[in-house]
Amino acid sequence: MNYQNFVNTVSMPCCVLSVEKRGDSYGEIRIVCFNEAYKASMGPGCRENMLYYDLVPQDNKFEDYCFRAAILHQRMHAYVEVKALNGWIDQTMIPLQSDCENLGYCQFIYEFTQDAEADRMASVSVDVAETVIEACIRMMGSRDFRSGVDEVMRLILDTAGAEASRVMLVDHNNRKAVCFCQQCCEELVSSREIDDDAISYDLILTWESMLGVSNAIIIKDTHDMQDIEKRNPAWALSLRQNGIRTLVLLPLRRDGTVIGYLYVVNFDVTKTVEIKESLELISFFLGSEISNHLLLRRLEEISQIDVLTGINNRRAMIQRVHRMNSESCKSPYGVVNIDLNGLKVVNDQEGHEAGDRLLVQASEILKKVYYQDDLYRTGGDEFIVITENINQDTFERKLEKLRSDAEKNSKVSFAIGEFWSDGSDDLTAAFRCADERMYADKNAYYDRHSELRRR
C-alpha cells in the first residue's frame, strides 16, 4: 500500500513503520515512508525502507511498541525520556491496514520536549494512574521510609503479577551493588529467588551501557532473551541460573546520575506496557526519594562523627546512653574513661597541628583495641568507650592491651578509668566511677611528670 500521501497530511514528524511477523514474535522493523517534518528532525541519513536501527540506536522497548501496534493492532502512546536527545518524546503509534500477510504497519507520530512536562506525564491510562497514585500514598503514609518503600515494592509485585520486585543501589565508593529492598511472592521457591551474590558491582555497571538511549530494559520472550545473550552473555547466564524468564528494569536517577535500578522479574507479559509505564513514573519519584533519604542518612552519620579522628562524637555517645537507659533488659557492659596526657603542652610548645597529630595517633591505638561503634571522642583530649554484652575477663584483657599498646608509643600516654557491670548498676553511676578512677590515674601521672602538669 502507498502511505506517502497519508503521512504528508500530518504536520508533526510522522512516518510509517513496517514490522515483519515471525510466529508470535517479530523480525525486521523498517521505516517505509516519512513526511518532511520527520526528515528534518532525523537528518539527511533518513531514507525510505531502511531498517530503523540504521538511523537510531536499537531499542527493544521501542520494538515492542511497534510490534503491539503493527501486529497486535493496539494503539500505543508513551511519554519517555530519550538520553541521546537529552530530552523527552511524546510518541503515538496507530495500527494501519496491511495487504501483506507477514507484514504489519503502524503510523508513528512524535513530539519532542526539552524537559519533563507534568501534564504529559499525567496523560496515562486510568489503571496506570491509579497504580502510581496508590504508590505515592503508600510511600507518604508509611510510618518510616523503609517501610514505605516496602509498601511500594509490594504494590508493584501485585500489580505486575510478578515473582519478585527489587531496588538495587550502586555504591561507587565501595564498588558494591546493594539490595535496598525486595519483595517476593509467597509461592516463590527459595531456589528461584534472585541471588544477592549473582548481582555484582561489575555486572550492574553493564546495565547502564545496555540501556544506551533507552530508559528501560524489557525481556518478555525468548526473542528478547536471545538479544540479551548477544549483548551481555554474563548477565544472560545469571538470569537463566536464577530462573528469570522475563524482566522489566529501569534506572533510578537523581540529577541525571544513576543511583540504582528498579525491576520486576517473571511478570505477567500481557501487562508489559502498563507495567513499563507504571514503573517509569514510579521510578521518577522513587529515585528522588531514595536519594534524599540516603543524603539525610549520610548527613546524620557525619553529624555524629568527629572530623579529626573519624570516630564517634559526643552526640553519638549521648544517643547510645539514651538507648541503653531505655532498655528494660540490662546486659553486662563496661565503661572506660580515657584522657590523653600532655596534649596541652604539645599544643603550647609545638602548635595545634602537632596536637592534632597526637590525637590521631591516640585514636588509632584505641581503634585497634575497641570496635569503631564503641569509641567516642567527647572533648578535646577526652575519649569514652562503651562496650555491651562483654564479660569481665574480656573487658579487663582489652584494658591491659590498651595500656600495653600505649606504652609502646613514646608520644601517647593515657589516663584510664574503668568500670564493669553485670548489668545491675546504674549507667550514670558507672560513668561517675570510671571518671573518678581516670582522674586518680591522671593525678598519679602528673605526680610522676610534674613538668607536664597543666597550668
N, C-alpha and C positions, 0 to 999 in steps of 0.2 A: 504493500500500500504506500501511497505517496503522502507523507506527512508534512512536507515542506511548507505548503500553503497554510497548513494548520498552525505551525509554530510561528509563522510570520505575522499572525494576527495578535500575538501576545507581546505586550510592551516590556514586560520584565524578562530577564535572562531565562531562556527556555530551550529545552532540547527534547528529543525523543530517544529513548534508550531501548535497545533490544536485549532480551535475556534468553539465552539458549536453555531449553528444558532438557534435563538429563535425569530421567526417573523421577524420584521425589526431591531432587536437588536441582542445581543449575550449573551451566558451563560459562561460556564467554558472555560478557556484557559489553555491548558496543554503543557508541554514540552514532545514531542513524542520521540525524539531521539537527540543525540548530538555527536560531534566529541571530540577527546582527548583535543584539544586546548580549547574548551568550558568548559569541565570538569575541566581542570587545572585552568581556570580563575574563575569558580564558586565555586570550592571547593568540598569536599567529600559528601556534602549533596545533590548533584545533582543526580537524578535518573530518569529513563525513565517513561513517562506517569504521572508525578507528576504535580499538579497544580503549575503554575508559581509563585504564591504569597506565596507558601510554601518555596520558595528558595530566593526570593527577595521581598521587600515591594510592596504592591499592588499600582498600578498607573493607574488611569483611562485614562490618556493621552496615555500611552503605550498600553492599551487595545483597545483604539480607532484605533491606528495604526494597531494592529493585526486584528481587525475587517475589516478594509478597505482593507488590503492585502489579508486575507484568504477568506472573504465572498464577498467583492465587487470587488476583483481581480485588485486592484490598487497597483502599485509599490510604496513603501514608502521609503523615505530617510529623515534622520534628523541628525543634529549635536547638541546635547543637553548637558547641564550641569547636572551631577548627584552628588548631595551633599553627598550621602552615600559613594561614591567612591572618593570624593574630587578631581573630575576631569571631563572630558568631554568624551562622547561616540559618535562616528560616526557610525550610525546604518542604515542598509538597510533591508527591508522586501520585499521578492519577492513572488508573488502568485504561488501556486503549484496546480497540478491537484488533485482532490479528487474522490474517489469511493464511498463516503458516502453522502447521500442527506442532512443530518443535520450537517455535519462537513465540515469545510474548513481548508485548510492547507497553511502555508507560511514558507519560509526559512528566518531565522533571522541570519544576519551576523553583527558583530560589531568590532570596533577598539577603544581602549582606549587611550586618551591623557591626560597628567597631567594638561596642561594649555590650554586655549582657543587659537586656531590657526586661524589666519585671513583667510588663504586660504580655510580652511574647512568651516568657517562661510560664506564665499562668495559663496560657492557652493550651491546655491539655485535656484529655478525656476526664469524665466525671470519676471513673474508677481510680485513675492516677492521682487526680486532685485529692480525693478522699484519703488515699494511702499516705500522701505527703503531708496533708493536714494532720492526720492522726499521728504520724511520726513526730511532727513538731510538738503536738500536745503531750505525747508520752515523754518526750525529751524534757520539756519545760516543767511538766507536772510531777516529775520524779523527785524523790527525797534527796538524791545526790546525783552527781554527774555520771558516775559509772553505772549506776542503776538505770539512769535514763538511756544510756547507750545500749544497755542490755535489752531494754524495752523496745527500742527501735530495731535492733537486730532480730528480736523475736517476731516483730511485725513483718519485717522483710521476709523472714523464713516462711511464715504462714502465707503471706500474700503470693510469694513466688512458688509455693508448693515445693520447696527445695529441701534437700537433706541437711544443708549447713549454710550458715551465713557468717561472714567474718570480716573483721577490720585488722589489717596488718599495718604496722607503722615501720618507718625506715629510720634507724638510728645511725646516722653517718659518722658521728663522733666515735662510737664504739664498734662500727661496722657490724651491726646486728639487725636482723629482721625480728620485730617484736609483735606477738599476737596481743592486741589491745582488748579485743572482745570477740567471742564466738558463741553461736547458738547452734545446736544440733537437734534434729527431730528425734523424738523418743524411740522410734523404731530403728534408728541408725546403729548398726553393729559396730562395736569398738574398732574392729579391724578395718572398717571402712572410713573411719574418721580421718581428717587431714592430719598428717604427722607434722608436728612443730618443726622437727629437725629437717624435714624434707624441703622447707622453705628457708633457704639460707640467704644471707645478705647478698652474695654474688648472684643468686637466682633472681631475687626480687629486683635487682638493678636491671636485669634484662627486660623487665616488663615495660619500663618507660621507653626503651628503644623500640619495642614491639608496637607500642601504641602509636608512635610516629605522629601523624597529624590527626589521628582519631582521638576520641575521648572515651573509648570503651573497647574491650576485647570480648568477643562473643563466640562461644563454642556451643553450637546447638545440634550438630550432627557429625557424621563421620567425615564429611567434606571439610568442615572447619577443623576437626582434629588432625586431619592429614596436612592441612595448611600449617598448623602449629608444629607438627613434626618436621616439616621442611624448614621452618623459620627458627625454631627453638627446640631441638631434639631432646635436650636435657630436661626441659620443663615438661614436654610431652611424656617422657618416660616417668617422671614424678607423678603426673596426673593419672596415668594408667595404673601405676603401682598403688595409688590411693583410691582406686575405683571411681575416679571422676570422669564422667561421660560428657557432661555439659557444664558450662560456666559463663557467667557474666561478671566482668571485672571492670571497675572504674577507679581512676586515681582520685585521691583526696588532696586538694591543693589549697595552699594559703599563699596569697600574693604571687601566684604563678609558680611556686615551688611545690613539688610533690612531697607530701609528708607521710603518705601511706596509701593503702588501697582498700576499697570496699568490694566484696564479691559474694556471690552465691554459687553453690555447686549442685549439680543434679536437680535442676529446676524443671518446672512444667513448661516444655518448649512451646506449647500453644499460647503461652503468655509472654513470649520473648519481647515483643515490642512494648507491652505495658510494663514489664519488669525493667527493661532498659530505661524507659522514660522516667519511671519512678525512682530508680537508683540515681539517675543523672541529677534529679532535683534534690534528692535526699543527700547525695554526696556533696552537693553545692553548699548546704548549710552545715553538714556534719564535719566537713573538713575545717571550716572556720571555728566551730565549737570545740573540736578536739585540739586544734592549735592554740586557742585561747586557754583551754584547760591546762595544757602542757606548759604554757608560758607562766600561768599563775602558780602552778606547782613548782616550776623552776625558781620563780621569784621567792616563793615561800622557803625553798631549800636554801637559797642564797641568804635570805634574811636570818637563817639560823646557823650560818657558817661563819667562823672567824676568818677574815680575809687573809691575814698574815700566815697563820699556821694551817689553815684548811680543816680544822677540827670544829666541833660544835661550839656555839657561843652560849652566853648566859641565858638568853631567851629560850634556847632549846633545852637547857637544863631545867629551867622553871617548868616548862611543859612536861618534861619527864617526871618531875617531882609531883606535879598535879595529878598525873596519871597514876602514879604509884599510890598516892594518898586516897584516890577514889576507888581503888580495887579492894573488894571485900576480902579476897583470899590473899594472904601475905606469904610470899615465898622467901627463902633465905636471900639476903643481899649484903653487899659490902659497900662502904663509902670510904674514899681516900681523898684527903685534902692535901694538895701539893702546892708549895710555894717555891719559886725559883730564886735561890740565894744569889745575892750580889748583882742583880740586874741594875739597880740604881747607880752603883759605882761604875759599871760598864757604860751606861748612858752618859754619866757625867764626864768620865775620863776619855772615852773613845768615841762617843757620839751615839745617836739613836739608831743609826744604821747597824752599828756593831751590836747594840742591844737587840735589834730585830733578828739579827743572825743567831744570837744566843737563844732567843725564844724559839726560833725554828729548830735549832738543834735539840732543844729540850723537848719539843713536841714530837720529834722523830723518835726519840728514846721512848716516850710514852706510847706511841703508836705500835712499837714493836712488842710491847708487853700487853697492852689492852686493845680490845676491839674499838674500831672507829666510833661506833654508836655509844660507847661507854665514856668517851672522853669529852671534856668541856673546858674551854678557856673562859673563866668567869671574870677576869680582871687583867690588869697589866702584867703581873707576874704570878697570877693565881690560876690553878687548874683544879678541876674536880673529876673524880672517877666514880661512876655508879655502876656496879655490877649486880645483876639479878640472877637468881637460880644458881648460886655458887656456894659450895660447901666451904667450911672454914679452912681446911687444909689447902685447897686450891687457891683460896683468897690469900693466904699467907705466903704460898710459893710465888705468887705473882709479885707480892710486895718485895720479897727477897731478890727476885730477878730485877725489879726496878732499881733497887738500891745498888745491886751489883753492876748493872749497865751504866748507871750514873757515875759510879766510882771509876769506871774505865775511861770516862771522858773528863779530861783535865779542866775543861771550862764550865761544865754543867754540875751544879750542886743543888739537890732538892731538900727542902724541909718537908717531912712527911708525917701526916697524922691519919690514923685509920680507925675504922670501926666496923666489925662484922656482927650481923644479927641473924638469928634463926627465923626472923620474920615477926617476932612478937614485940620488938621495940619500935617506939615512935620514931618516924623518919627525922623529925626536927631534932629530937634528942641525939640521934645518930650523927647528924651534921655537927651539932654543937660539940659532941665528944671528940669527933675527928678534928675539928677546928682547934680545940684546946690542946690536943696532942701535937698538932702541927706547930703551934706557937711554942710549945715546950721544946720541940726539936729545933726550931729556928733559933730560939734563945741560946740553946746549947751550941749551935753552930757559931753564933756571933761571940759567944764566950771564948771559943777556940780561935776565932779570927776577928779580934776586936777592931782591926784596922778597916774591916769591911762593913762595920755596923753603920746603919743608916743615920744620917744627920739631918 
